[in-house]
Amino acid sequence: MSERAAPFHCPYCGDEDLRPGESGPGAWECGACNRAFQLKFLGLLARGLRGGASQEHTPQEHGGNAA
């Protein structure tokens, strides 16, 4: 995650009592459940570039015979 992006809720308890952690970039601490966690952006998924599952496929694309 970039330095400006911040989580709104704890992924464990859902509380909003979050503060930046001391473990490095992307580290957060929850004051409600006393857990520390780290967020990291991994990248974009390749399927997002194709337009998702909404595209229709022809039988030839799946090895079928067109009649």
C-alpha positions in Angstrom: 0.0 0.0 0.0 1.1 3.5 -0.5 1.9 5.7 2.5 -1.4 7.6 2.0 -3.6 4.6 1.9 -5.0 3.4 5.2 -7.4 0.7 6.3 -10.7 1.8 7.7 -11.4 -1.3 9.8 -9.4 -4.0 11.6 -9.4 -7.2 9.4 -9.8 -9.2 12.6 -12.4 -7.5 14.8 -13.8 -4.8 12.5 -13.1 -1.9 14.9 -11.9 1.5 13.7 -9.3 2.1 16.5 -6.3 1.8 14.2 -2.9 3.5 14.3 0.3 3.0 12.2 2.6 0.3 13.5 6.3 0.5 14.2 7.2 -2.6 12.2 7.7 -0.7 8.9 5.6 0.4 5.9 2.1 -0.9 5.8 2.1 -2.0 9.5 -1.0 -1.2 11.6 -2.1 -1.8 15.2 -5.6 -2.2 16.4 -6.3 -0.7 19.9 -9.5 -2.7 20.3 -8.3 -6.3 19.8 -4.5 -5.6 20.4 -3.5 -7.2 17.1 -0.8 -6.0 14.7 -1.0 -6.6 11.0 0.6 -5.5 7.8 -1.0 -4.6 4.5 0.8 -4.9 1.2 -0.4 -4.2 -2.4 0.7 -7.1 -4.6 -0.3 -5.9 -8.0 -3.1 -6.1 -10.6 -4.6 -9.5 -11.6 -4.2 -10.5 -15.2 -7.9 -11.4 -15.5 -8.8 -7.7 -14.9 -7.1 -6.8 -18.1 -9.3 -9.2 -20.2 -12.6 -7.7 -18.9 -13.4 -10.3 -16.3 -15.8 -13.3 -16.7 -18.4 -11.3 -18.6 -17.0 -12.1 -22.0 -18.7 -15.0 -23.9 -16.5 -17.8 -25.3 -17.0 -19.6 -28.5 -16.9 -23.4 -28.7 -13.6 -23.2 -30.7 -11.9 -21.5 -27.7 -12.7 -24.5 -25.5 -11.8 -27.2 -28.1 -15.4 -28.0 -29.1 -16.8 -28.5 -32.5 -19.0 -25.7 -34.0 -22.0 -27.2 -35.9 
